[in-house]
Amino acid sequence: MNAYYERLYEKLQGARNILMSRVREVLSEEIIQRKFRNFSEEKYCAYQDTCIAFIEERIEAYNPTGIQYTFDNIRSRLSHELEMHLDWYDSREEFAKLLEAAHKEAEPAMSNEAIREKAEDLIRKFGAFPDGSIIHDYKNKPDLQKLPDYVAARVIEEAVR
């Protein structure tokens, strides 16, 4: 899993400029498609800034320097579980499938190159966690308050696959 997050971080760092420009396009498309009303320039800019902040937050969440805190202590695991319960989307099933696939792919004494290849396979199959849950739940029940998470997830998925 560490290699999976590290590879996501590398991909997103490399695509940072593309991510930011795609935010404007995807946000505009979604506002028009869903017929969200009363979007002044100020409101649009606020939503755009929020989408960008969410992307920045996600990139840093995958940062290999900080990822150790996600996996190395009990309190972080409990914090992660609480976060999955508090989000408007339910990502527990997605995470369980990702974890199961990672465990199936892992072999004893794998080379760094083999680990990196397995991480790429996970990204191709599952995308960037928790995007699948965000996109699925938003599409089932679109809502203006969910829009920044959705736009960030869509843009990230385009960049990593």
Rosetta constraint file for C-alpha pairs under 8 A:
AtomPair CA 1 CA 5 HARMONIC 6.31 0.50
AtomPair CA 1 CA 99 HARMONIC 7.48 0.50
AtomPair CA 1 CA 102 HARMONIC 6.62 0.50
AtomPair CA 1 CA 119 HARMONIC 7.63 0.50
AtomPair CA 2 CA 6 HARMONIC 6.03 0.50
AtomPair CA 2 CA 64 HARMONIC 7.31 0.50
AtomPair CA 2 CA 67 HARMONIC 7.15 0.50
AtomPair CA 2 CA 68 HARMONIC 7.91 0.50
AtomPair CA 3 CA 7 HARMONIC 5.98 0.50
AtomPair CA 3 CA 115 HARMONIC 6.72 0.50
AtomPair CA 3 CA 116 HARMONIC 6.31 0.50
AtomPair CA 3 CA 119 HARMONIC 5.77 0.50
AtomPair CA 4 CA 8 HARMONIC 6.28 0.50
AtomPair CA 4 CA 116 HARMONIC 7.71 0.50
AtomPair CA 4 CA 119 HARMONIC 4.49 0.50
AtomPair CA 4 CA 120 HARMONIC 7.17 0.50
AtomPair CA 4 CA 122 HARMONIC 7.04 0.50
AtomPair CA 4 CA 123 HARMONIC 7.11 0.50
AtomPair CA 5 CA 9 HARMONIC 6.14 0.50
AtomPair CA 5 CA 62 HARMONIC 4.95 0.50
AtomPair CA 5 CA 63 HARMONIC 7.21 0.50
AtomPair CA 5 CA 64 HARMONIC 7.03 0.50
AtomPair CA 5 CA 67 HARMONIC 7.61 0.50
AtomPair CA 6 CA 10 HARMONIC 6.32 0.50
AtomPair CA 6 CA 62 HARMONIC 6.18 0.50
AtomPair CA 6 CA 63 HARMONIC 6.36 0.50
AtomPair CA 6 CA 64 HARMONIC 5.28 0.50
AtomPair CA 7 CA 11 HARMONIC 6.17 0.50
AtomPair CA 7 CA 116 HARMONIC 7.43 0.50
AtomPair CA 7 CA 119 HARMONIC 6.83 0.50
AtomPair CA 7 CA 120 HARMONIC 7.26 0.50
AtomPair CA 8 CA 12 HARMONIC 6.06 0.50
AtomPair CA 8 CA 59 HARMONIC 7.91 0.50
AtomPair CA 8 CA 62 HARMONIC 6.48 0.50
AtomPair CA 8 CA 123 HARMONIC 7.67 0.50
AtomPair CA 8 CA 128 HARMONIC 6.98 0.50
AtomPair CA 8 CA 160 HARMONIC 7.08 0.50
AtomPair CA 9 CA 13 HARMONIC 5.94 0.50
AtomPair CA 9 CA 59 HARMONIC 5.77 0.50
AtomPair CA 9 CA 60 HARMONIC 7.49 0.50
AtomPair CA 9 CA 62 HARMONIC 5.07 0.50
AtomPair CA 9 CA 63 HARMONIC 5.59 0.50
AtomPair CA 9 CA 64 HARMONIC 7.49 0.50
AtomPair CA 10 CA 14 HARMONIC 6.20 0.50
AtomPair CA 11 CA 15 HARMONIC 6.27 0.50
AtomPair CA 11 CA 159 HARMONIC 7.45 0.50
AtomPair CA 11 CA 160 HARMONIC 6.30 0.50
AtomPair CA 12 CA 16 HARMONIC 5.83 0.50
AtomPair CA 12 CA 19 HARMONIC 7.97 0.50
AtomPair CA 12 CA 59 HARMONIC 6.39 0.50
AtomPair CA 12 CA 156 HARMONIC 7.42 0.50
AtomPair CA 12 CA 159 HARMONIC 6.94 0.50
AtomPair CA 12 CA 160 HARMONIC 7.11 0.50
AtomPair CA 13 CA 59 HARMONIC 7.12 0.50
AtomPair CA 15 CA 19 HARMONIC 6.05 0.50
AtomPair CA 15 CA 159 HARMONIC 6.62 0.50
AtomPair CA 16 CA 20 HARMONIC 6.36 0.50
AtomPair CA 17 CA 21 HARMONIC 6.39 0.50
AtomPair CA 18 CA 22 HARMONIC 6.06 0.50
AtomPair CA 18 CA 159 HARMONIC 7.96 0.50
AtomPair CA 19 CA 23 HARMONIC 6.30 0.50
AtomPair CA 19 CA 155 HARMONIC 6.05 0.50
AtomPair CA 19 CA 156 HARMONIC 6.91 0.50
AtomPair CA 19 CA 159 HARMONIC 7.13 0.50
AtomPair CA 20 CA 24 HARMONIC 7.30 0.50
AtomPair CA 20 CA 52 HARMONIC 6.48 0.50
AtomPair CA 21 CA 25 HARMONIC 7.08 0.50
AtomPair CA 22 CA 26 HARMONIC 6.05 0.50
AtomPair CA 22 CA 155 HARMONIC 6.39 0.50
AtomPair CA 23 CA 27 HARMONIC 5.81 0.50
AtomPair CA 23 CA 48 HARMONIC 6.92 0.50
AtomPair CA 23 CA 51 HARMONIC 6.92 0.50
AtomPair CA 23 CA 52 HARMONIC 7.17 0.50
AtomPair CA 23 CA 151 HARMONIC 6.61 0.50
AtomPair CA 23 CA 152 HARMONIC 7.14 0.50
AtomPair CA 23 CA 155 HARMONIC 6.58 0.50
AtomPair CA 24 CA 28 HARMONIC 6.10 0.50
AtomPair CA 24 CA 48 HARMONIC 6.66 0.50
AtomPair CA 25 CA 29 HARMONIC 6.16 0.50
AtomPair CA 26 CA 30 HARMONIC 6.06 0.50
AtomPair CA 26 CA 151 HARMONIC 6.32 0.50
AtomPair CA 26 CA 154 HARMONIC 7.98 0.50
AtomPair CA 26 CA 155 HARMONIC 7.52 0.50
AtomPair CA 27 CA 31 HARMONIC 6.18 0.50
AtomPair CA 27 CA 48 HARMONIC 7.19 0.50
AtomPair CA 27 CA 147 HARMONIC 7.96 0.50
AtomPair CA 27 CA 151 HARMONIC 6.17 0.50
AtomPair CA 28 CA 32 HARMONIC 6.28 0.50
AtomPair CA 29 CA 33 HARMONIC 5.97 0.50
AtomPair CA 30 CA 34 HARMONIC 5.85 0.50
AtomPair CA 31 CA 35 HARMONIC 5.77 0.50
AtomPair CA 31 CA 36 HARMONIC 5.24 0.50
AtomPair CA 31 CA 37 HARMONIC 7.96 0.50
AtomPair CA 32 CA 36 HARMONIC 6.74 0.50
AtomPair CA 34 CA 142 HARMONIC 7.83 0.50
AtomPair CA 36 CA 144 HARMONIC 7.16 0.50
AtomPair CA 39 CA 43 HARMONIC 5.70 0.50
AtomPair CA 39 CA 44 HARMONIC 5.94 0.50
AtomPair CA 40 CA 44 HARMONIC 6.13 0.50
AtomPair CA 41 CA 45 HARMONIC 6.11 0.50
AtomPair CA 42 CA 46 HARMONIC 6.24 0.50
AtomPair CA 43 CA 47 HARMONIC 6.29 0.50
AtomPair CA 44 CA 48 HARMONIC 6.10 0.50
AtomPair CA 45 CA 49 HARMONIC 6.02 0.50
AtomPair CA 46 CA 50 HARMONIC 6.17 0.50
AtomPair CA 47 CA 51 HARMONIC 6.20 0.50
AtomPair CA 47 CA 148 HARMONIC 6.49 0.50
AtomPair CA 48 CA 52 HARMONIC 6.29 0.50
AtomPair CA 48 CA 148 HARMONIC 7.66 0.50
AtomPair CA 49 CA 53 HARMONIC 6.10 0.50
AtomPair CA 50 CA 54 HARMONIC 6.14 0.50
AtomPair CA 50 CA 148 HARMONIC 6.20 0.50
AtomPair CA 51 CA 55 HARMONIC 6.30 0.50
AtomPair CA 51 CA 148 HARMONIC 4.69 0.50
AtomPair CA 51 CA 149 HARMONIC 6.77 0.50
AtomPair CA 51 CA 151 HARMONIC 6.51 0.50
AtomPair CA 51 CA 152 HARMONIC 5.58 0.50
AtomPair CA 52 CA 56 HARMONIC 6.20 0.50
AtomPair CA 52 CA 152 HARMONIC 7.28 0.50
AtomPair CA 53 CA 57 HARMONIC 6.07 0.50
AtomPair CA 54 CA 58 HARMONIC 6.14 0.50
AtomPair CA 54 CA 148 HARMONIC 7.35 0.50
AtomPair CA 54 CA 149 HARMONIC 6.88 0.50
AtomPair CA 54 CA 152 HARMONIC 6.36 0.50
AtomPair CA 55 CA 59 HARMONIC 6.17 0.50
AtomPair CA 55 CA 152 HARMONIC 5.60 0.50
AtomPair CA 55 CA 156 HARMONIC 7.56 0.50
AtomPair CA 56 CA 60 HARMONIC 6.31 0.50
AtomPair CA 57 CA 61 HARMONIC 6.12 0.50
AtomPair CA 58 CA 62 HARMONIC 6.50 0.50
AtomPair CA 59 CA 63 HARMONIC 6.52 0.50
AtomPair CA 60 CA 66 HARMONIC 7.89 0.50
AtomPair CA 61 CA 66 HARMONIC 7.27 0.50
AtomPair CA 61 CA 67 HARMONIC 6.89 0.50
AtomPair CA 62 CA 66 HARMONIC 7.67 0.50
AtomPair CA 62 CA 67 HARMONIC 6.29 0.50
AtomPair CA 63 CA 67 HARMONIC 5.97 0.50
AtomPair CA 64 CA 68 HARMONIC 7.12 0.50
AtomPair CA 66 CA 70 HARMONIC 7.70 0.50
AtomPair CA 67 CA 71 HARMONIC 6.98 0.50
AtomPair CA 68 CA 72 HARMONIC 5.53 0.50
AtomPair CA 69 CA 73 HARMONIC 6.54 0.50
AtomPair CA 69 CA 76 HARMONIC 6.20 0.50
AtomPair CA 70 CA 76 HARMONIC 5.33 0.50
AtomPair CA 70 CA 77 HARMONIC 6.37 0.50
AtomPair CA 70 CA 80 HARMONIC 7.34 0.50
AtomPair CA 71 CA 76 HARMONIC 7.02 0.50
AtomPair CA 71 CA 77 HARMONIC 6.77 0.50
AtomPair CA 72 CA 76 HARMONIC 7.54 0.50
AtomPair CA 73 CA 77 HARMONIC 6.69 0.50
AtomPair CA 74 CA 78 HARMONIC 6.32 0.50
AtomPair CA 75 CA 79 HARMONIC 6.03 0.50
AtomPair CA 76 CA 80 HARMONIC 5.98 0.50
AtomPair CA 77 CA 81 HARMONIC 6.21 0.50
AtomPair CA 78 CA 82 HARMONIC 6.15 0.50
AtomPair CA 79 CA 83 HARMONIC 6.12 0.50
AtomPair CA 80 CA 84 HARMONIC 6.31 0.50
AtomPair CA 81 CA 85 HARMONIC 6.47 0.50
AtomPair CA 82 CA 86 HARMONIC 6.23 0.50
AtomPair CA 83 CA 87 HARMONIC 6.18 0.50
AtomPair CA 84 CA 89 HARMONIC 7.83 0.50
AtomPair CA 84 CA 90 HARMONIC 6.35 0.50
AtomPair CA 84 CA 91 HARMONIC 6.08 0.50
AtomPair CA 84 CA 92 HARMONIC 6.52 0.50
AtomPair CA 85 CA 90 HARMONIC 6.79 0.50
AtomPair CA 88 CA 146 HARMONIC 7.86 0.50
AtomPair CA 89 CA 133 HARMONIC 6.15 0.50
AtomPair CA 89 CA 134 HARMONIC 5.72 0.50
AtomPair CA 89 CA 137 HARMONIC 5.94 0.50
AtomPair CA 89 CA 138 HARMONIC 7.94 0.50
AtomPair CA 90 CA 133 HARMONIC 6.31 0.50
AtomPair CA 90 CA 134 HARMONIC 7.90 0.50
AtomPair CA 90 CA 137 HARMONIC 7.87 0.50
AtomPair CA 91 CA 95 HARMONIC 6.11 0.50
AtomPair CA 91 CA 130 HARMONIC 6.06 0.50
AtomPair CA 91 CA 133 HARMONIC 5.27 0.50
AtomPair CA 91 CA 134 HARMONIC 7.75 0.50
AtomPair CA 92 CA 96 HARMONIC 6.12 0.50
AtomPair CA 93 CA 97 HARMONIC 6.23 0.50
AtomPair CA 94 CA 98 HARMONIC 6.22 0.50
AtomPair CA 94 CA 129 HARMONIC 7.51 0.50
AtomPair CA 94 CA 130 HARMONIC 7.09 0.50
AtomPair CA 94 CA 132 HARMONIC 7.13 0.50
AtomPair CA 94 CA 133 HARMONIC 6.67 0.50
AtomPair CA 95 CA 99 HARMONIC 6.01 0.50
AtomPair CA 95 CA 129 HARMONIC 7.06 0.50
AtomPair CA 95 CA 130 HARMONIC 7.39 0.50
AtomPair CA 96 CA 100 HARMONIC 6.03 0.50
AtomPair CA 97 CA 101 HARMONIC 6.14 0.50
AtomPair CA 98 CA 102 HARMONIC 6.15 0.50
AtomPair CA 98 CA 122 HARMONIC 7.50 0.50
AtomPair CA 98 CA 126 HARMONIC 6.85 0.50
AtomPair CA 99 CA 103 HARMONIC 6.18 0.50
AtomPair CA 100 CA 104 HARMONIC 6.26 0.50
AtomPair CA 101 CA 105 HARMONIC 6.21 0.50
AtomPair CA 101 CA 122 HARMONIC 7.52 0.50
AtomPair CA 102 CA 106 HARMONIC 6.15 0.50
AtomPair CA 102 CA 122 HARMONIC 7.19 0.50
AtomPair CA 105 CA 118 HARMONIC 6.71 0.50
AtomPair CA 106 CA 110 HARMONIC 7.74 0.50
AtomPair CA 106 CA 115 HARMONIC 7.86 0.50
AtomPair CA 106 CA 118 HARMONIC 7.93 0.50
AtomPair CA 110 CA 114 HARMONIC 5.98 0.50
AtomPair CA 110 CA 115 HARMONIC 6.26 0.50
AtomPair CA 111 CA 115 HARMONIC 6.24 0.50
AtomPair CA 112 CA 116 HARMONIC 6.14 0.50
AtomPair CA 113 CA 117 HARMONIC 6.20 0.50
AtomPair CA 114 CA 118 HARMONIC 6.20 0.50
AtomPair CA 115 CA 119 HARMONIC 6.18 0.50
AtomPair CA 116 CA 120 HARMONIC 6.27 0.50
AtomPair CA 117 CA 121 HARMONIC 6.27 0.50
AtomPair CA 118 CA 122 HARMONIC 6.28 0.50
AtomPair CA 119 CA 123 HARMONIC 6.29 0.50
AtomPair CA 120 CA 124 HARMONIC 6.18 0.50
AtomPair CA 121 CA 125 HARMONIC 6.16 0.50
AtomPair CA 122 CA 126 HARMONIC 5.71 0.50
AtomPair CA 122 CA 127 HARMONIC 7.20 0.50
AtomPair CA 123 CA 127 HARMONIC 4.49 0.50
AtomPair CA 123 CA 128 HARMONIC 6.32 0.50
AtomPair CA 123 CA 160 HARMONIC 7.15 0.50
AtomPair CA 123 CA 161 HARMONIC 7.02 0.50
AtomPair CA 124 CA 160 HARMONIC 7.84 0.50
AtomPair CA 124 CA 161 HARMONIC 5.72 0.50
AtomPair CA 126 CA 132 HARMONIC 7.59 0.50
AtomPair CA 127 CA 131 HARMONIC 7.10 0.50
AtomPair CA 127 CA 132 HARMONIC 7.32 0.50
AtomPair CA 127 CA 157 HARMONIC 6.11 0.50
AtomPair CA 127 CA 160 HARMONIC 6.72 0.50
AtomPair CA 127 CA 161 HARMONIC 6.61 0.50
AtomPair CA 128 CA 132 HARMONIC 7.66 0.50
AtomPair CA 128 CA 156 HARMONIC 7.32 0.50
AtomPair CA 128 CA 157 HARMONIC 6.53 0.50
AtomPair CA 128 CA 160 HARMONIC 7.25 0.50
AtomPair CA 130 CA 134 HARMONIC 6.45 0.50
AtomPair CA 130 CA 153 HARMONIC 7.96 0.50
AtomPair CA 131 CA 135 HARMONIC 5.99 0.50
AtomPair CA 131 CA 153 HARMONIC 4.91 0.50
AtomPair CA 131 CA 154 HARMONIC 7.31 0.50
AtomPair CA 131 CA 156 HARMONIC 7.90 0.50
AtomPair CA 131 CA 157 HARMONIC 7.07 0.50
AtomPair CA 132 CA 136 HARMONIC 6.02 0.50
AtomPair CA 132 CA 153 HARMONIC 7.95 0.50
AtomPair CA 133 CA 137 HARMONIC 5.95 0.50
AtomPair CA 134 CA 138 HARMONIC 5.98 0.50
AtomPair CA 134 CA 149 HARMONIC 6.95 0.50
AtomPair CA 134 CA 150 HARMONIC 6.03 0.50
AtomPair CA 134 CA 153 HARMONIC 6.77 0.50
AtomPair CA 135 CA 139 HARMONIC 6.09 0.50
AtomPair CA 135 CA 150 HARMONIC 5.81 0.50
AtomPair CA 135 CA 153 HARMONIC 6.74 0.50
AtomPair CA 135 CA 154 HARMONIC 7.07 0.50
AtomPair CA 136 CA 140 HARMONIC 6.31 0.50
AtomPair CA 137 CA 141 HARMONIC 6.31 0.50
AtomPair CA 137 CA 142 HARMONIC 7.92 0.50
AtomPair CA 138 CA 142 HARMONIC 4.81 0.50
AtomPair CA 138 CA 143 HARMONIC 7.12 0.50
AtomPair CA 138 CA 146 HARMONIC 6.75 0.50
AtomPair CA 138 CA 147 HARMONIC 7.84 0.50
AtomPair CA 138 CA 150 HARMONIC 6.59 0.50
AtomPair CA 142 CA 146 HARMONIC 7.07 0.50
AtomPair CA 142 CA 147 HARMONIC 7.61 0.50
AtomPair CA 143 CA 147 HARMONIC 6.42 0.50
AtomPair CA 146 CA 150 HARMONIC 6.30 0.50
AtomPair CA 147 CA 151 HARMONIC 6.06 0.50
AtomPair CA 148 CA 152 HARMONIC 6.12 0.50
AtomPair CA 149 CA 153 HARMONIC 6.09 0.50
AtomPair CA 150 CA 154 HARMONIC 6.11 0.50
AtomPair CA 151 CA 155 HARMONIC 6.11 0.50
AtomPair CA 152 CA 156 HARMONIC 6.07 0.50
AtomPair CA 153 CA 157 HARMONIC 6.08 0.50
AtomPair CA 154 CA 158 HARMONIC 6.31 0.50
AtomPair CA 155 CA 159 HARMONIC 6.43 0.50
AtomPair CA 156 CA 160 HARMONIC 6.28 0.50
AtomPair CA 157 CA 161 HARMONIC 6.15 0.50
